[in-house]
Amino acid sequence: MKTEQAGKLKLLEVVLLLFLAAFLATGAMALQTGQELSDKVVRLHVLANSDSEEDQALKLKVRDRILAYAEPLLAGAADRREAEALLRGRVLELERIAAEEIRAGGYDYAVSVELEDTVFPTREYEGFALPAGKYLALRTVIGAGEGRNWWCVVFPPLCAAASADVPEAALAAGLSPAQVGLITEEDQGYVLKSKLVEFWRGLEAKLD
């Protein structure tokens, strides 16, 4: 009887170890896929001064001005490296445009525009989604930057793309079919992979 129980416990241990190994392997692959994806996109991140109705409306006006300038600028970029170079050469101009929109709205908030690596959680948009991870972001901070923020993808130009146009725009920017499948959630394991990436990112943050 004891031998039979010991055998069952041993089998359970083996199953748990196999499950753990599969979990770790899947998590590592998901993390790699997420990193490869983040290396090909530039996010847009606009932070409002506060959560007041007026400040939130101003945030969207500033967003629209930045997109109106940035999207034509990046139309000829073949990949993220070219997109980054174009944006870095126009950061001061983007900041000027944002400040102009703020003044036109009757506010005197300071504004800063920077290109920097930023950690994002998993985020769903209309027609696509991005897993958690560190992405290069064009960050625009209005005033105190304490209000709800707005995120999207300025390269490839997915912010204004219709759902049906997202795959084509992503492929044109150098994303692989597998990565396009991931962001459009055609990858059936998308939710699990996104959660695994978040788990690994959280673990990394605790170990730093």
Secondary structure as GFF3:
##gff-version 3
##sequence-region A 1 208
A	DSSP	alpha_helix	2	38	.	.	.	ID=ss1
A	DSSP	beta_strand	42	47	.	.	.	ID=ss2
A	DSSP	alpha_helix	53	74	.	.	.	ID=ss3
A	DSSP	alpha_helix	80	88	.	.	.	ID=ss4
A	DSSP	alpha_helix	91	104	.	.	.	ID=ss5
A	DSSP	beta_strand	111	120	.	.	.	ID=ss6
A	DSSP	beta_strand	123	125	.	.	.	ID=ss7
A	DSSP	beta_strand	128	130	.	.	.	ID=ss8
A	DSSP	beta_strand	133	142	.	.	.	ID=ss9
A	DSSP	beta_strand	149	155	.	.	.	ID=ss10
A	DSSP	three_ten_helix	163	165	.	.	.	ID=ss11
A	DSSP	alpha_helix	166	172	.	.	.	ID=ss12
A	DSSP	alpha_helix	177	183	.	.	.	ID=ss13
A	DSSP	alpha_helix	190	207	.	.	.	ID=ss14
###
